[in-house]
Amino acid sequence: MRTSPRVAVVGAGAAGLATTKALLDVGADVVTYEKGDRPGGLWDQRNSSGLSPAYDSLHLNTSRGRTQFADFPMPADWVDYPSASLVAGYLADYADTFGVTERIRFSTAVAGVEREESGPARGTWRVTTEDGATERYDAVVVANGHNWDPRWPTPGYPGTFDGTQVHAHDYRDAEAFRDRHVLVVGMGNSAMDIAVDASYVAASPVLLSARHGVHIVPKYLFGRPADATGGAISGLPWRLRQRLAETMLRIAVGRPEDYGLPAPAGGLFQNHPTISDTILHRLTHGEVVPRPGIERLDGDRVVFTDGRADRVDTIVWATGYRVTIPFLSERWLGPDPERLQLHHRVFHLEDPSLAFVGLMQSTGAALPVVEAQATLVAAHLGGSYALPDATERRALAARALRDARARWGEKRPAMRIDFDAYVASVPRELAAGRQRLTSGAHPFEPSATTTATTTDEVLA
């Protein structure tokens, strides 16, 4: 009989939960490490990890039907764009329903993950937690997310600022902006949400600054969720889809320039759009006022590149997040985790027993993508799917990177995926992996040295 693989999953957010569930489905012995005290990861504001960027007004920016797990649909009576608190509860229910919760070691942060290079346990993975405990596994799946380590402007702007500066990661509710003069820097979803929230309580119109524009997509187009409208043309080549979608958007709401915002720096399907029904309303009412990029800081004023200067006492930097995987060394990540190439955006090219779920930037929702990636990992470790050989994996990864650069340029090209194309590709890849097995490829084989569950047993 084939030995069940012993697998460590790092993180119990959506990616880690989907991975744990998929591994349980194939009979794997799974241990899931979670720094916080509950499942749901970044979606749950109450998580003791302190990493959640969720704020009170946060809702999905992809619709329920396009966001839910295929194995666990969201309740049919939910609104199309549920709140973050509903999503957190949904993820907790998912974990309970599929027996995932009991596999999670809460309040257990991973400090290090390394492959054993010699001795009887050679080829296995050593996982060390912050309390010093160590265990060995046949495989490790990294699912720690990448929207928790704030990226601040680097280098900083010239001059000094006398007021308060915060990153969007630390925003929770608009009360912090009451009677303040607020500047929000950024054009992403969080920037727009925070600017709108602040505009109801600030002492003056909220300033919204950005050097480059983005497409702004309302949550509904022609009476349907906007991403469902896009999904209807998902089978077309992306350039044609982009032209059609941009035409529909111009008809429905016009161009960002019509609202005083900078022109988008690229096409709708090339730079991540911002999804918001409310920002255009607040702009047209003058409660949010656009500004170009910042030139310098000047005490209680901010000077912009067009020469205007405004009084500001609070700056919110909605400038995104760094990809940080603190428990893996540069040997596995290279000098920049954002540039890490993977087979099918999942398997490490040197050692595919190290896998990543959720280390991607999708044009659509994340949950169906991580569910598909989890299925791929579980099929490989469960022995029903064989990977291409190492040479082919590298060639495929290089081709994926070339294609991504042609579409997205140098903005995280290694991480970029087209939502519809990727989700559709996974069943084909699974079928190809089954065919490789019938053609003589070897399935993943667990080690006999990972059955012990404590450091003392492993070292005995």
C-alpha positions in Angstrom: 0.0 0.0 0.0 1.1 3.5 -0.7 2.1 5.5 2.4 0.0 8.6 2.9 2.1 11.8 2.6 2.7 14.0 5.6 2.2 17.6 4.6 2.7 20.9 6.4 0.5 23.8 5.3 1.5 27.3 6.4 -1.4 29.6 6.9 -5.1 29.1 7.5 -6.6 31.8 5.3 -8.6 30.9 2.3 -5.6 29.4 0.5 -4.5 27.3 3.5 -8.1 26.1 4.2 -8.6 25.0 0.6 -5.3 23.2 0.5 -5.9 21.4 3.8 -9.4 20.3 2.6 -8.0 19.1 -0.7 -5.2 17.1 1.0 -7.6 15.5 3.4 -9.7 14.4 0.4 -6.7 12.4 -0.9 -5.9 10.9 2.5 -2.9 13.0 3.4 -1.8 13.5 7.0 -2.0 17.3 7.2 -0.8 19.8 9.8 -1.8 23.4 9.2 0.1 26.1 11.0 -1.6 29.4 11.8 -0.1 32.4 13.5 -3.5 33.7 14.6 -6.3 32.2 16.8 -8.9 31.5 14.1 -9.4 30.4 10.5 -10.0 32.9 7.8 -6.7 34.7 7.7 -6.8 38.3 6.6 -10.5 38.3 6.2 -11.1 38.2 9.9 -10.4 41.6 11.5 -10.4 39.9 15.0 -7.6 37.5 14.1 -5.0 37.6 16.9 -2.2 37.5 14.3 -2.6 41.3 13.9 -2.0 40.9 10.1 -5.5 41.5 8.9 -6.0 44.7 6.8 -9.8 44.3 6.9 -11.8 47.4 7.8 -15.4 47.9 8.8 -16.7 48.9 5.4 -14.8 46.2 3.5 -16.9 44.1 1.1 -16.0 41.7 -1.7 -15.1 43.5 -4.9 -15.8 40.3 -6.9 -19.3 39.0 -6.9 -20.5 36.1 -4.7 -21.1 33.8 -7.7 -17.6 34.4 -9.1 -15.9 34.3 -5.6 -17.3 31.3 -3.8 -15.6 27.9 -3.6 -17.1 25.4 -6.0 -17.2 22.8 -3.2 -19.0 25.2 -0.8 -21.3 27.8 -2.4 -22.1 30.9 -0.5 -25.8 31.0 0.7 -28.1 31.9 -2.2 -29.8 34.6 -0.2 -26.7 36.6 0.3 -26.2 39.9 -1.5 -23.9 39.9 -4.5 -21.1 41.6 -2.6 -21.0 40.3 0.9 -19.1 42.1 3.7 -15.7 41.0 5.0 -17.3 39.8 8.2 -19.7 37.5 6.3 -16.7 36.2 4.2 -14.8 35.5 7.5 -17.7 33.5 8.8 -18.1 31.7 5.5 -14.4 30.6 5.7 -14.8 29.4 9.3 -17.9 27.4 8.3 -15.9 25.9 5.4 -13.2 24.8 7.8 -15.7 23.2 10.2 -17.7 21.5 7.4 -14.8 19.7 5.9 -12.9 18.7 9.0 -10.2 21.3 8.4 -10.4 23.1 11.8 -9.1 20.2 13.8 -6.0 20.0 11.6 -5.0 23.6 12.4 -2.5 24.5 15.1 -3.6 27.9 16.1 -1.3 30.5 17.6 1.7 28.6 16.1 3.9 30.7 13.9 6.4 29.1 11.6 9.9 30.4 12.0 11.8 28.3 9.4 11.3 25.7 6.6 14.3 23.9 5.2 14.9 20.7 3.3 17.1 18.0 4.9 20.1 17.6 2.7 21.8 14.6 4.2 21.2 11.6 6.5 18.3 9.2 6.7 15.7 12.0 6.4 17.3 13.5 3.3 14.8 15.1 1.0 12.2 15.7 3.7 11.3 19.1 5.0 12.1 20.4 8.5 9.5 22.9 9.9 10.5 24.9 12.9 8.0 27.0 14.9 8.7 30.1 16.9 8.6 28.2 20.1 11.5 26.0 18.9 9.5 22.8 18.1 10.6 20.9 14.9 8.8 18.4 12.8 9.5 16.7 9.4 7.2 16.5 6.4 7.2 15.0 2.9 6.0 18.3 1.5 5.3 21.9 2.5 2.6 24.1 1.0 3.1 27.9 1.5 -0.2 29.6 1.9 0.6 32.6 4.1 -0.9 35.3 1.8 0.8 38.5 0.5 -1.5 41.3 1.6 -0.2 41.8 5.1 3.3 43.4 5.0 2.7 47.1 4.1 4.7 48.7 1.3 5.5 52.3 2.2 6.8 54.8 -0.4 10.5 54.2 -1.0 12.3 56.5 -1.1 10.2 58.9 0.9 9.2 62.2 -0.5 11.4 65.3 0.0 10.5 67.6 3.0 8.9 66.9 6.3 5.3 66.4 7.4 3.9 67.6 10.7 0.8 65.5 10.7 -0.2 61.8 11.0 0.8 59.2 8.5 -0.8 55.8 8.4 -0.8 52.9 6.0 -4.1 51.6 4.7 -3.3 48.3 6.4 -4.0 49.9 9.8 -7.3 51.6 8.8 -10.4 50.2 10.6 -13.1 52.9 10.5 -13.6 56.5 9.5 -13.8 57.9 13.0 -10.1 58.4 12.9 -10.6 61.1 10.2 -13.3 63.1 11.9 -12.6 66.8 11.5 -9.3 66.1 9.8 -7.8 67.3 6.5 -7.2 64.0 4.8 -5.0 62.9 1.8 -5.3 59.4 0.5 -2.4 58.3 -1.8 -3.2 55.4 -4.2 -5.8 54.3 -6.7 -6.5 50.7 -5.6 -9.7 49.4 -4.0 -8.6 50.2 -0.5 -7.6 53.8 -1.5 -11.1 54.4 -3.0 -12.9 52.8 0.0 -11.0 54.8 2.5 -11.4 58.1 0.6 -15.1 57.6 0.4 -15.4 56.7 4.1 -13.3 59.7 5.2 -15.3 62.0 2.9 -18.3 61.7 5.2 -16.5 62.9 8.4 -13.5 64.9 7.3 -13.2 68.6 7.9 -12.7 69.3 4.1 -13.0 67.4 0.9 -10.7 64.3 0.9 -7.8 64.6 -1.5 -7.0 61.5 -3.6 -3.5 61.5 -5.1 -2.0 59.2 -7.7 0.7 59.5 -10.3 -1.0 57.0 -12.6 -4.6 56.2 -13.3 -6.6 53.0 -13.3 -9.9 51.9 -14.8 -12.7 52.2 -12.4 -15.4 49.6 -12.7 -18.7 49.8 -10.9 -20.0 46.7 -9.2 -22.9 46.5 -11.5 -23.0 46.9 -15.3 -26.2 46.7 -17.2 -28.0 45.4 -14.2 -25.6 42.5 -13.5 -22.5 42.1 -11.4 -19.7 43.6 -13.5 -17.5 40.5 -13.2 -20.4 38.3 -14.4 -20.6 40.5 -17.4 -16.9 40.0 -18.1 -17.3 36.3 -17.5 -19.7 36.1 -20.4 -16.9 36.8 -22.8 -14.2 34.9 -21.0 -13.7 32.5 -23.9 -12.4 35.2 -26.2 -8.7 36.2 -26.5 -7.8 38.6 -23.8 -7.1 41.5 -26.2 -10.5 41.2 -27.8 -12.1 40.9 -24.3 -10.3 44.0 -23.2 -11.6 46.0 -26.2 -15.1 44.9 -25.6 -15.0 45.4 -21.9 -13.5 48.9 -22.2 -16.2 49.9 -24.7 -18.9 48.7 -22.3 -17.3 50.6 -19.5 -17.1 53.8 -21.4 -20.8 53.5 -22.4 -21.8 52.8 -18.8 -19.7 55.3 -16.8 -17.4 57.2 -19.1 -13.6 57.5 -18.6 -11.7 58.3 -15.4 -10.5 61.5 -17.0 -14.2 62.6 -17.1 -14.0 62.7 -13.3 -10.7 64.6 -13.0 -8.7 61.4 -12.5 -5.5 60.6 -14.4 -5.9 58.4 -17.5 -5.3 54.7 -16.9 -1.7 53.7 -17.5 -2.7 50.6 -19.4 -5.6 48.5 -20.7 -8.4 47.3 -18.5 -7.1 43.7 -18.4 -3.5 44.7 -18.1 -3.5 46.9 -15.0 -5.7 45.8 -12.1 -8.9 47.9 -12.2 -10.5 49.4 -9.1 -14.0 48.2 -8.3 -16.2 50.9 -6.8 -19.7 52.2 -7.1 -19.2 55.0 -4.7 -16.0 56.9 -5.6 -17.4 58.4 -8.8 -20.4 59.6 -6.8 -18.2 61.3 -4.2 -16.0 62.8 -6.9 -19.0 64.3 -8.8 -20.3 65.8 -5.5 -16.9 67.4 -4.7 -16.5 65.4 -1.5 -13.4 63.7 -2.9 -11.1 65.8 -5.0 -8.4 64.3 -7.3 -4.8 65.4 -7.1 -1.8 64.3 -9.2 1.3 62.8 -7.6 3.1 64.4 -4.7 6.1 66.6 -5.3 7.1 67.2 -1.7 5.9 67.5 1.9 5.9 70.9 3.5 5.0 70.9 7.2 1.2 71.1 7.3 0.9 71.2 3.5 1.5 68.8 0.7 2.8 70.1 -2.7 1.7 68.3 -5.8 3.4 67.9 -9.2 1.0 70.4 -10.8 2.2 73.1 -8.3 -0.9 73.2 -6.1 -0.4 72.9 -2.3 -3.1 71.8 0.1 -3.4 71.8 3.9 -3.2 68.2 5.1 -2.9 66.8 8.6 -3.5 63.1 7.8 -1.9 61.1 5.0 -3.1 57.5 4.3 -0.6 55.6 2.2 -2.7 53.1 0.2 0.4 51.9 -1.5 0.0 48.2 -1.4 2.0 45.3 0.1 5.3 43.5 -0.2 5.4 39.8 -0.8 7.0 38.4 2.3 7.7 34.8 3.2 9.8 35.1 6.3 10.3 31.4 7.0 11.9 30.5 3.7 15.5 31.4 2.8 16.7 33.1 -0.4 17.8 29.7 -1.6 14.1 28.9 -2.2 12.8 32.4 -3.0 15.6 34.1 -4.8 16.4 37.7 -4.1 12.8 38.8 -4.7 9.8 36.5 -4.0 7.7 38.5 -6.4 9.9 37.2 -9.2 9.8 33.5 -8.2 8.8 31.3 -11.1 6.7 28.3 -10.4 5.3 25.4 -12.5 1.6 26.3 -13.1 2.1 29.0 -10.5 2.2 26.3 -7.8 5.3 24.0 -7.8 8.8 25.1 -7.0 11.0 24.4 -10.1 13.9 22.9 -8.1 11.8 20.7 -5.7 8.1 20.4 -6.4 7.5 19.0 -2.9 7.6 22.7 -2.0 4.4 24.2 -3.3 2.7 27.6 -3.1 -1.0 28.3 -3.1 -2.2 31.9 -3.5 1.2 33.3 -4.5 -0.4 35.0 -7.5 -2.2 38.2 -8.6 -5.4 37.3 -10.3 -7.6 39.4 -12.7 -10.6 38.1 -10.8 -11.5 36.5 -7.5 -8.9 34.6 -5.4 -11.0 31.8 -3.9 -11.7 29.8 -7.1 -8.0 30.1 -8.0 -6.6 28.8 -4.7 -9.2 26.0 -4.8 -7.9 25.0 -8.2 -4.3 25.2 -7.0 -5.1 23.2 -3.9 -6.6 20.4 -6.1 -3.4 20.4 -8.2 -1.2 20.1 -5.1 -3.3 17.3 -3.6 -3.4 15.3 -6.8 0.4 15.5 -7.0 1.1 14.5 -3.4 -1.7 12.0 -3.5 -0.1 10.2 -6.4 -2.8 10.7 -9.1 -1.0 13.4 -11.1 2.5 13.4 -12.4 4.4 16.6 -13.1 6.2 17.2 -16.4 10.0 16.6 -16.1 12.2 19.3 -14.7 13.3 20.6 -18.2 9.8 20.9 -19.4 8.7 22.6 -16.2 11.3 25.2 -16.6 10.4 25.8 -20.2 6.7 26.2 -19.4 7.5 28.6 -16.6 9.7 30.7 -18.9 7.0 30.8 -21.5 4.4 31.8 -18.9 6.7 34.6 -17.8 7.2 35.8 -21.4 3.5 35.8 -22.0 2.9 37.7 -18.8 5.5 40.4 -19.6 3.8 40.9 -23.0 0.5 41.6 -21.3 1.5 43.1 -17.9 5.0 44.5 -18.4 7.2 44.4 -15.4 4.5 44.8 -12.8 4.9 41.5 -10.9 4.7 39.5 -14.2 5.7 36.2 -12.5 2.7 36.4 -10.2 0.1 37.4 -12.8 -2.6 35.1 -14.0 -5.8 35.6 -16.0 -8.6 34.4 -13.7 -10.8 32.6 -16.3 -7.9 31.1 -18.3 -6.2 29.8 -15.2 -9.2 28.2 -13.6 -10.0 26.5 -16.9 -6.4 25.3 -17.3 -6.2 23.3 -14.1 -8.6 20.4 -15.2 -6.6 20.1 -18.4 -3.3 20.0 -16.5 -4.7 17.3 -14.2 -5.7 15.2 -17.2 -2.3 15.7 -18.7 -0.7 14.6 -15.4 -2.8 11.4 -15.3 -1.7 10.7 -18.9 1.9 11.1 -17.9 1.4 8.4 -15.2 0.0 6.0 -17.8 3.0 6.8 -20.0 5.4 5.7 -17.2 6.0 8.9 -15.3 6.6 8.4 -11.5 4.1 9.7 -9.0 5.2 11.5 -5.8 6.4 9.0 -3.2 6.2 9.9 0.5 9.2 9.1 2.7 9.1 6.6 5.5 10.9 9.0 7.9 8.1 11.5 8.4 5.6 9.4 10.4 6.8 10.7 13.8 5.1 13.7 15.1 7.5 15.1 17.7 11.0 16.3 17.6 12.2 13.6 20.0 10.6 10.9 18.0 12.1 12.1 14.8 15.6 12.4 16.3 15.4 9.1 18.2 
